[in-house]
Amino acid sequence: MDERVAVIGIIVTNRDSVEALNALLHEYADHIIGRMGIPYRQRKINIISLAVDAPQNVISALTGRIGKLAGVRVKTAYAGADSDAA
């Protein structure tokens, strides 16, 4: 299956879900290119951005599992089909 490059945006509003989220990210670590986390203390949320390179079904499985966590929102943006051309 073809690998896809994507950016996954995650907003965490429930601190109780952080441990489960980190466990999921560890499980998919082989597909994560990079990760940036920003604690936004004024709003009591955490913003996480992931860059991933994985098959479509793996990205969908990861985001689906993240989306099931309480107080966690997730959205994904994919690179275009021509992202291999350079």
Residue pairs with C-beta under 8 A, 6 or more apart in sequence:
1 55
1 56
1 57
2 55
2 56
3 53
3 54
3 55
4 53
4 54
4 55
4 56
4 59
4 78
4 79
5 33
5 51
5 52
5 53
5 78
5 79
5 83
6 51
6 52
6 54
6 59
6 76
6 77
6 78
6 79
7 49
7 50
7 51
7 52
7 76
7 77
8 49
8 50
8 52
8 59
8 62
8 63
8 66
8 74
8 75
8 76
9 47
9 48
9 49
9 74
9 75
9 76
9 77
10 21
10 47
10 48
10 49
10 50
10 66
10 72
10 73
10 74
11 45
11 46
11 47
11 48
11 72
11 73
11 74
12 18
12 21
12 45
12 46
12 47
12 48
12 71
12 72
13 44
13 45
13 71
13 72
13 73
14 69
14 70
14 71
14 72
16 70
16 71
17 69
17 70
17 71
17 72
18 46
20 69
21 48
21 66
21 69
21 72
24 62
24 65
24 66
24 69
25 32
25 35
25 50
28 52
28 54
28 58
28 62
31 52
31 53
31 54
31 58
31 59
31 62
32 50
32 51
32 52
33 51
33 52
33 53
34 50
34 51
35 48
35 49
35 50
35 51
36 48
36 49
37 46
37 47
37 48
37 49
38 46
38 47
38 48
39 46
40 46
40 47
52 59
52 62
54 62
59 76
63 74
63 76
66 72
66 74
67 73
67 74
